[in-house]
Amino acid sequence: MKRRRRRWWPWVVFPLLIVLIAGAVFAAMFVKEAIKVRDLLEQTKDKVTAVMPMVQSGDIAQIQPIAEEVLALTKEADGIVQGELWDIAAKVPVVGANVAAVSETTQATHILVRDALPTGLNLIAALDLKNLTLQGGGFNLQPFRDAQPQIPALAATFAEAKSHVDKIDQAAILPFVKDNIGQLVDIIDEASPAFDLAEKYLPAMLAMLGADGPRDYILLFQNNAEIRSTGGNPSNAAVLHVDNGKIEMRDDWESAAFVERGLGGTGFAPIEPAEKAQLFENDTWNNSQNFSRYPDFRDTADVVSRLWTDVSDTPIQGVISLDPVALSYMLRVTGPVTVDGEDEQITADNAVQLLLSDTYERFGADGLAASWYFGKAASAIFDKVAAGGWDPLAMLDQLKAAAAEQRIYLWFPDEASQAMSHELSLDGAITSDNSQTVQTGIYLNDTSYSKLEYWLGTTMAVSCNAEARTVTTSVSMTNSIPDSIGSTYTLGRRNTQWGYSSNTITLDVLGMAIPGGELVGTDPGEGDISYNDRSGVYNGRQTQSLTAAIGQGETRTFSFTSSVPADATTPLSVRWTPTTSKTPVTIEESCQSMFPGTTLPAG
């Protein structure tokens, strides 16, 4: 008898069909919800974009109804993405990461709109531009005092939103998803630490602006045309008096004595220890023009504050340093200034050339006249800034740009204020360990007694050898001085004694081992004026100073190679001496594996 074949296919096909049908139904429902979320978020984005001009103008009356609409949109989107369909879809291979990314971003958006927007609107009203400027110049601190109690809640809200976007697997999501959520993720990533800083340091910032009583600060204008490690010759200095937000330049016998004593000779003993002092020329601590030869700004500030103590019984609450390039960035926001007795206005476009080159051609060998003009110009720019009336957010952007180019440094004897300076990377410290960063850098000091470095351009490059465990830091220096420069005050006064033309830029080039490492080589092996070469130890780090002579139209490259100790595993950071132009910095990808977390500069 023929055996009947078992019909197995219904038992397989029917369940499979059921699964497919269920999957299709699930997919259709999910797609419908996903489209709805997309539409809600697009409407949210359009309305928020429309609000931005109102935020800048402080028009709270128009913002409020739009804010309520935005809240309703994000609340609906948030309710959808927290449903069961989204939980299931987030577990599906490949697409799951993208579903989760949209879900977490939507939840973060709703948190910000629900919890941060109301407080933000109050802050916008309080910090309106017309409320921030004091009549007669300076800053009204009361809005900041009023804002201070609201900062912790904002910081907590952004932290909660960040906890959602931190769950997103950036490597797994598709490009179009990343493009659509990227803007919000970037805002949260940038704003969260900013609110943390505000919560931590707003009391210190208010105190710095004289909220708790008057304060005095030394303001150094570093002249990049005669280059120094942290900028340039700081012989032009002023004393700022700050009281409850009002800022003035002091014009009294103490501020005058401070400047004159520094220019005439301090009589100070060499900086200690001896292995640090031997890296510099002997007049470094005796003349204020040379105080910024030290690559650690804290050393500069220490000598500056000691000089003040010698001429005044009143304490100094800090030392602030910036250069003319930073001043030119500030003029982008304030607009041009007029200097008493001068026809030509100083603008963002002409400030650097006018102050650091044209002035010396105009006054020739009369250095006092050039310094007098520089001082008047700096004072006029300061008065323009102190008068207020400009966009504070735009000014903050320009100051951030100057700080990123290492043109601004701050030092305070007060621990809380100095901690803020350190966290903002404005303390100019030469590190002695690798706990937070593996620091490398090269620093330049004019040695020709000139203003030639207006024509100096530099680039920095860092490469690493993982097998040899070394890091090499290089600086390339170009002298672009034209034939038209003839001022004896600009040209190098010392050059002839070394056999160089007066338009040759001569520099002490200072390189260091990274903390815990050793200098295992330099290129060239010795400087162009070998008897000027120096070696020593700076903040526990082996240091070499080589003299470079860069002729007209010439480019020279000096490199320093350091061994890498076992504990050097934090991200690599680079310090350099700012010139009158930007300094491009490259870090080879070879350094990424040795120093995880290192950011490779764009381009």
C-alpha positions, 0 to 999 in steps of 0.5 A: 500500500502506497504510503500517504505523503504528509502535507507539511507545508501548511504548518510552515507557511501559515505561521510564516504568513501570519508573521509576515502579515503581522510584520507588515501591519507593525511596519505600516503602523510604525512608518505612520508614527515615524512620519508623524514624528518627522512632521512634528519635529520639522514644525518645531524646527521651523518655529524655533528658527523663526524665534531666533531673531526675536531672541536677539531683539529681546521681543518676549511678547512675540516669543511666548505664544510660539513657545507654547506651540513648540511645547505642544508639538514636542509633547505630542512627538515625545508621547509617540516615541515613548510608545511600545512600537518604538521600543520594539523597533529600536531592537530591530537589527540595523534600523534599531540604532536609527530609531533609537537615535530619533527617539532619544533626540525627540525626548531630549528636545521635549525636555529642553522645551518643557523645562529650559524654555520658560527659564530661558525666556526669563533670562532673555528678558533680564539679560536684554542688551539695554539692561546690561549697559550702565549709563556712563560705561560698564556693565549692570551686574544686577541682571547677572545676580538675578540670573544666578539662582536660575542657572542650577535648574538650567544646568540640570535640565541640559544634563538630563537632555544630554543623558538621552543624546549620549545614548545614541550610537553615532557610529551605527546611525545612517548619514541622513539621520545624523544630519537631521539630529546633528544640530540639536545634539551639537547644541546640547553637547556645547551648552551642557558644559557651558551651564556647568561652568556658569553654575560653578564660576558665575559667583567668581565672575561677578566678584571679578567685575567688582560685585563684592567691592572694588578691584584692580587689575594689571592689563598688559598689551603684548606687542607681537612685533617684538615677539615674546613667548606668550605674545610680545613686548608688554611695555605698554601696560595699564591699571584697570579699576573695576567697581560694581561693573564699571571699568576705568583705566587708572590715571594716578601716580601709582599706575605711572610709577608701575610703568616707569619702574618696569621700563627703568629696571626692577632690580629683581633677582633672577627667577628661581630655580636657577635651572629655569633662570638660565634659559633666558637672557639676564635682563628678563626679570629686570625690565618689564619689556621682557617679563613675557619671555616666560612661556608660563604666563603664571611666571609673567604674572608673578613678576608683574604683581611683584613689581606692583607691590614694590610701588603700591601698598594696595593689592592687585587682584589679577593680571590680564594679557591680550595682543593687538590682534585680539583688540582688532577682533573686539573692534569687529563688534564695537566698530572703529575708534578715533584717537585724539589728535589723529585723523585716521580711525582704527578699525578691525581691518587696519588695527594690527598694521597701524599699531605694529608696523606703520607706527614705527615707520611714521616715528622712525627712531623715536621709540617713545613717540611710537609707544605713546601713540600705541598707549593712546590707541589702546586706551581709545579702544579700551574706552570704546569697549568699556562704554558698552552698547555692543552685542555681548554674544558677538563679543564673546565669539570674538574673544573665544576666537582670540583665546583659541589663537592663544592671544588672551591670558588671565591670572588671579591670586584668588583660587576660585578665579584662577580655577576658572582661568585654568578650566577655560585654558586661559591660565597659560600654564606649562604643565608638569604632569600628564594627568589632564593633557600631554602638553607640547609646544614651542615658544619664540623670543625676539633676540635682535632688539627689533620690531621685525616680527610683524613680518613673521609667519609661523606654522606648527606641526606635531608627529609621533612615532609609536614604535620609538615612543617619541613625539616631535614638535616643529615650528616653521618660521617665515620672514616676509619683510619687504624692502620698503621697511626702513625704520631703525626702530623696526630693524634689528639693532643687534644683528650686525654684531652677529654678522646678519643684515638688519632685516634678519629675524633672530629668535630664541626658539624654546622647546621642551620635553613633554612631562616625564619625558626626555629631549632626545633630539633637536633639528638642527642640533645647535642654533645659528648662534651656538654660543647663545644656545641654552639648556635647563629645566622648566617646571620639571621639563627638560628644555632647550633654547636655540637661536634661529636667524631667518633672512628676508624671504627665508623659511626655517624649521626647528624641531624638538623630539621628546620621549614619551613616558608610560603615563602619557595617555591623555589627549595631546595639546599644543601651545605656541607663540601667537604672531600677527597672523594666524598660526596653522597647527597640524597633528599627524594621525600617528599621534591619535593612537598614542594619545587617545582623544586628541583632536586633529585640527581641520585641514 
